[in-house]
Amino acid sequence: MLMTTLNLDEKLQSAYKKLHSTETALLKVHDDILRTMDRGCTVVLLLLDLSAAFDTVEHGILLHRLDIRFGIKGKVLAWFKSYLTDRSQFVSINGSNSSHSDLMFEVPQESLLGPILYLLYTSPLGDIIRRHDMNFHFYAVDCQVYFSLDSVSPVTTMRIEACLQDSGTWMSLNKLKLNGDKTELLVIGSGNLSASQLPSFTAIDGSVIQPSNYARNIGCKENLTRRDMDDHKMRECIWRTDSCEYCQGSFIVKNRQQHHNVCQKFPVQCTNNCGLKTIPREQLVAHIHDDCPLTEVPCKYKNLGCQEVFLRNEDKSHLECHMESHLNLALCSLEITQNQVKDQSKQIERLTSTFNDQIASLVAKNVEQSQQITSLTSIVEGLVLQIERLKGQDKYQAVQVNKTTNEAIDGPNKKGATNVKIKESDNIELGFKPKSINDIEVGMEVFFRVGLTNKRCRGTVKYVGYVERQGYCLGVEVDPDHGIMIIRVY
């Protein structure tokens, strides 16, 4: 446990801690008392009893103590707050529930965390007892305070009174209740001191605590010597603990009947008076629902329309008497089911037809769109070719033209080529159609317009003749530095 590791727990606390049991608590207190008696002293043992201890833990005080005393803060403290708050309780009897009541107090005693939170809540009580220089030991919610004395004096009386008052005041401030009726003050020893020599004491709740040489069992008013205590507790005391022969649980003997009234294993009689009297209480509901012959049950053909209700043991006779009506109900139900199947089949067919039509429409649209895409692709390709062709007409074909023209010039001139120059006023433009190829000769200077820009140019004819893939053309040198331009003759 983390509290033990960090030395934050109460060292003199048994129960809810590993290796700290009833046995260790008994050995500690018993050994301390015997050692005191061996020294010839008397022991005063104060047995403090708390009423409903776990049920009186106030959540606000507990959270404050976790924060201030133990340093639990932030998210961890918020987890504890979430665990403690927004709880409610109600009473349930035979399936009927009472209204819910919010819980502002209490830590769950049967939970893993509840006992640990209780120990943290009551941790300051050990500090109070230490201030009065007394020995003590806690076991669960009980506290044993004891000290030795040689003689009775006013100091002894004040010491006991002060411890009772301080402890009671702290418990009151922390919403815990000291049960004065069950708090005892025992005088134990072999010396000359006896309980009669000590005065009575008043607890903070006003109850009187009378010193005694006798011990009593919780709730038992019998005054016994220690010699008779064991035999009384084993055989006679109605406050002794006994074990249930049915559920093996424990109960106080005086509450035997109360235990049997709620014991889930206790045999009870069927509430329908079917004759069974030894049904375990936990199986009674299942017996009535599933097995009891006197339970009213509906007809097994209720879903077909039979509304008869009868005792379970009359089921066979009901089926025999109403066989014809059950058959008619079954036939009617079958006819209704068939009609429903037909209607659903027609609905499925309509939906299938609609679905197929939609598919066909989508397929047709897809084909049409594919055709449109193909047509547009063809148009785009044609436009690309036209653009390329127009670009070719508006550019100087330097490399290809030079090669072709130079080969033509280096070779013999075509038939009809002459070196006679024409006048400057004579022009040849793109698309010019001479009467004869013989009208144009090498060496002529010509004027012409170029491409789409319609730019007017002047140049010298260097070649007249056929050019591959171009037809009959003129090779005109516009500028010696820019090569020769080919002009097609139409």
Solvent accessible surface area in square Angstrom, and as a share of the most:
residue,aa,sasa,rsa
1,M,99,0.44
2,L,123,0.61
3,M,19,0.09
4,T,66,0.38
5,T,101,0.59
6,L,99,0.49
7,N,106,0.55
8,L,68,0.34
9,D,23,0.12
10,E,28,0.13
11,K,113,0.48
12,L,48,0.24
13,Q,8,0.04
14,S,0,0.00
15,A,13,0.10
16,Y,77,0.29
17,K,26,0.11
18,K,177,0.75
19,L,150,0.75
20,H,62,0.28
21,S,52,0.34
22,T,82,0.48
23,E,117,0.53
24,T,52,0.30
25,A,9,0.07
26,L,117,0.58
27,L,108,0.54
28,K,72,0.31
29,V,17,0.10
30,H,94,0.42
31,D,60,0.31
32,D,32,0.16
33,I,18,0.09
34,L,82,0.41
35,R,148,0.54
36,T,14,0.08
37,M,52,0.23
38,D,122,0.63
39,R,157,0.57
40,G,60,0.57
41,C,22,0.13
42,T,4,0.02
43,V,1,0.01
44,V,1,0.00
45,L,15,0.07
46,L,6,0.03
47,L,46,0.23
48,L,6,0.03
49,D,28,0.14
50,L,19,0.09
51,S,28,0.18
52,A,63,0.49
53,A,6,0.04
54,F,7,0.03
55,D,84,0.43
56,T,33,0.19
57,V,0,0.00
58,E,34,0.15
59,H,12,0.05
60,G,42,0.40
61,I,40,0.20
62,L,0,0.00
63,L,24,0.12
64,H,117,0.52
65,R,36,0.13
66,L,0,0.00
67,D,35,0.18
68,I,115,0.58
69,R,104,0.38
70,F,22,0.09
71,G,48,0.46
72,I,30,0.15
73,K,121,0.51
74,G,58,0.56
75,K,158,0.67
76,V,64,0.37
77,L,37,0.18
78,A,55,0.42
79,W,166,0.58
80,F,34,0.14
81,K,115,0.49
82,S,81,0.52
83,Y,62,0.24
84,L,1,0.00
85,T,46,0.27
86,D,151,0.78
87,R,77,0.28
88,S,55,0.35
89,Q,102,0.45
90,F,92,0.38
91,V,93,0.54
92,S,66,0.42
93,I,116,0.59
94,N,155,0.79
95,G,71,0.68
96,S,77,0.50
97,N,96,0.49
98,S,53,0.34
99,S,98,0.63
100,H,118,0.53
101,S,58,0.37
102,D,114,0.59
103,L,33,0.16
104,M,128,0.57
105,F,82,0.34
106,E,36,0.16
107,V,0,0.00
108,P,25,0.16
109,Q,94,0.42
110,E,163,0.73
111,S,35,0.22
112,L,168,0.84
113,L,56,0.28
114,G,0,0.00
115,P,13,0.08
116,I,47,0.24
117,L,0,0.00
118,Y,3,0.01
119,L,23,0.11
120,L,11,0.05
121,Y,0,0.00
122,T,16,0.09
123,S,14,0.09
124,P,19,0.12
125,L,5,0.03
126,G,0,0.00
127,D,53,0.27
128,I,11,0.06
129,I,0,0.00
130,R,109,0.40
131,R,170,0.62
132,H,33,0.15
133,D,111,0.58
134,M,13,0.06
135,N,81,0.41
136,F,4,0.01
137,H,9,0.04
138,F,17,0.07
139,Y,66,0.25
140,A,20,0.16
141,V,38,0.22
142,D,50,0.26
143,C,5,0.03
144,Q,35,0.16
145,V,1,0.00
146,Y,5,0.02
147,F,11,0.05
148,S,44,0.28
149,L,17,0.08
150,D,113,0.59
151,S,68,0.44
152,V,48,0.28
153,S,41,0.26
154,P,104,0.65
155,V,109,0.63
156,T,13,0.08
157,T,34,0.20
158,M,132,0.59
159,R,72,0.26
160,I,2,0.01
161,E,54,0.24
162,A,38,0.30
163,C,0,0.00
164,L,1,0.00
165,Q,61,0.27
166,D,57,0.30
167,S,0,0.00
168,G,1,0.01
169,T,59,0.34
170,W,28,0.10
171,M,1,0.01
172,S,66,0.43
173,L,127,0.63
174,N,9,0.05
175,K,101,0.43
176,L,7,0.03
177,K,108,0.46
178,L,5,0.03
179,N,29,0.15
180,G,4,0.04
181,D,104,0.54
182,K,92,0.39
183,T,6,0.03
184,E,30,0.13
185,L,2,0.01
186,L,16,0.08
187,V,10,0.05
188,I,27,0.14
189,G,31,0.30
190,S,96,0.62
191,G,42,0.40
192,N,154,0.79
193,L,30,0.15
194,S,35,0.23
195,A,8,0.06
196,S,103,0.66
197,Q,88,0.39
198,L,9,0.05
199,P,57,0.36
200,S,54,0.35
201,F,3,0.01
202,T,64,0.37
203,A,3,0.02
204,I,74,0.37
205,D,69,0.36
206,G,50,0.48
207,S,22,0.14
208,V,96,0.55
209,I,3,0.02
210,Q,117,0.52
211,P,9,0.06
212,S,34,0.22
213,N,68,0.35
214,Y,99,0.38
215,A,33,0.25
216,R,76,0.28
217,N,34,0.18
218,I,119,0.61
219,G,20,0.20
220,C,9,0.05
221,K,150,0.64
222,E,92,0.41
223,N,120,0.62
224,L,31,0.16
225,T,55,0.32
226,R,156,0.57
227,R,208,0.76
228,D,71,0.37
229,M,23,0.10
230,D,98,0.51
231,D,66,0.34
232,H,16,0.07
233,K,80,0.34
234,M,140,0.63
235,R,168,0.61
236,E,112,0.50
237,C,2,0.01
238,I,94,0.48
239,W,75,0.26
240,R,59,0.22
241,T,96,0.56
242,D,50,0.26
243,S,62,0.40
244,C,2,0.01
245,E,129,0.58
246,Y,82,0.31
247,C,45,0.27
248,Q,129,0.57
249,G,24,0.23
250,S,84,0.54
251,F,19,0.08
252,I,57,0.29
253,V,24,0.14
254,K,94,0.40
255,N,40,0.21
256,R,92,0.33
257,Q,118,0.52
258,Q,117,0.52
259,H,32,0.14
260,H,24,0.11
261,N,83,0.43
262,V,101,0.58
263,C,5,0.03
264,Q,95,0.42
265,K,92,0.39
266,F,50,0.21
267,P,39,0.25
268,V,25,0.14
269,Q,83,0.37
270,C,1,0.01
271,T,93,0.54
272,N,47,0.24
273,N,106,0.54
274,C,33,0.20
275,G,51,0.49
276,L,92,0.46
277,K,133,0.56
278,T,104,0.60
279,I,13,0.07
280,P,40,0.25
281,R,58,0.21
282,E,81,0.36
283,Q,93,0.41
284,L,29,0.14
285,V,118,0.68
286,A,53,0.41
287,H,17,0.08
288,I,43,0.22
289,H,132,0.59
290,D,84,0.43
291,D,93,0.48
292,C,0,0.00
293,P,53,0.33
294,L,60,0.30
295,T,22,0.13
296,E,123,0.55
297,V,27,0.15
298,P,72,0.45
299,C,3,0.02
300,K,126,0.53
301,Y,78,0.30
302,K,111,0.47
303,N,135,0.69
304,L,48,0.24
305,G,37,0.36
306,C,12,0.07
307,Q,130,0.58
308,E,81,0.36
309,V,89,0.51
310,F,20,0.08
311,L,53,0.27
312,R,58,0.21
313,N,90,0.46
314,E,76,0.34
315,D,41,0.21
316,K,147,0.62
317,S,58,0.38
318,H,13,0.06
319,L,44,0.22
320,E,103,0.46
321,C,105,0.63
322,H,64,0.29
323,M,129,0.58
324,E,132,0.59
325,S,48,0.31
326,H,12,0.05
327,L,107,0.53
328,N,75,0.39
329,L,51,0.25
330,A,39,0.30
331,L,100,0.50
332,C,72,0.43
333,S,35,0.22
334,L,96,0.48
335,E,102,0.46
336,I,99,0.50
337,T,65,0.38
338,Q,93,0.41
339,N,71,0.36
340,Q,98,0.44
341,V,82,0.47
342,K,124,0.53
343,D,90,0.47
344,Q,107,0.48
345,S,50,0.32
346,K,117,0.50
347,Q,94,0.42
348,I,109,0.55
349,E,116,0.52
350,R,146,0.53
351,L,111,0.55
352,T,66,0.39
353,S,59,0.38
354,T,72,0.42
355,F,120,0.50
356,N,80,0.41
357,D,92,0.48
358,Q,101,0.45
359,I,76,0.39
360,A,62,0.48
361,S,51,0.33
362,L,115,0.57
363,V,83,0.48
364,A,61,0.48
365,K,114,0.48
366,N,93,0.48
367,V,74,0.43
368,E,94,0.42
369,Q,101,0.45
370,S,55,0.36
371,Q,116,0.51
372,Q,94,0.42
373,I,113,0.58
374,T,93,0.54
375,S,58,0.38
376,L,108,0.54
377,T,65,0.38
378,S,67,0.43
379,I,96,0.49
380,V,85,0.49
381,E,102,0.46
382,G,28,0.27
383,L,90,0.45
384,V,74,0.42
385,L,113,0.56
386,Q,97,0.43
387,I,88,0.45
388,E,97,0.43
389,R,142,0.52
390,L,83,0.41
391,K,99,0.42
392,G,32,0.31
393,Q,114,0.50
394,D,66,0.34
395,K,127,0.54
396,Y,128,0.49
397,Q,72,0.32
398,A,50,0.39
399,V,126,0.72
400,Q,125,0.56
401,V,15,0.08
402,N,47,0.24
403,K,133,0.57
404,T,46,0.27
405,T,1,0.00
406,N,73,0.38
407,E,109,0.49
408,A,20,0.16
409,I,66,0.34
410,D,124,0.64
411,G,30,0.29
412,P,125,0.79
413,N,79,0.41
414,K,96,0.41
415,K,193,0.82
416,G,30,0.29
417,A,28,0.21
418,T,47,0.27
419,N,121,0.62
420,V,101,0.58
421,K,139,0.59
422,I,41,0.21
423,K,153,0.65
424,E,109,0.49
425,S,90,0.58
426,D,64,0.33
427,N,57,0.29
428,I,9,0.05
429,E,63,0.28
430,L,90,0.45
431,G,30,0.29
432,F,79,0.33
433,K,144,0.61
434,P,24,0.15
435,K,203,0.86
436,S,45,0.29
437,I,60,0.30
438,N,82,0.42
439,D,73,0.38
440,I,3,0.02
441,E,17,0.07
442,V,25,0.14
443,G,17,0.17
444,M,10,0.05
445,E,52,0.23
446,V,0,0.00
447,F,29,0.12
448,F,3,0.01
449,R,83,0.30
450,V,28,0.16
451,G,22,0.21
452,L,132,0.66
453,T,94,0.54
454,N,87,0.45
455,K,125,0.53
456,R,119,0.43
457,C,14,0.08
458,R,101,0.37
459,G,6,0.05
460,T,37,0.22
461,V,0,0.00
462,K,66,0.28
463,Y,7,0.03
464,V,5,0.03
465,G,1,0.01
466,Y,118,0.45
467,V,10,0.05
468,E,118,0.53
469,R,196,0.72
470,Q,77,0.34
471,G,22,0.21
472,Y,128,0.49
473,C,0,0.00
474,L,0,0.00
475,G,0,0.00
476,V,0,0.00
477,E,44,0.20
478,V,52,0.30
479,D,51,0.26
480,P,105,0.66
481,D,128,0.66
482,H,119,0.53
483,G,19,0.18
484,I,23,0.12
485,M,28,0.13
486,I,36,0.18
487,I,4,0.02
488,R,95,0.35
489,V,23,0.13
490,Y,127,0.48
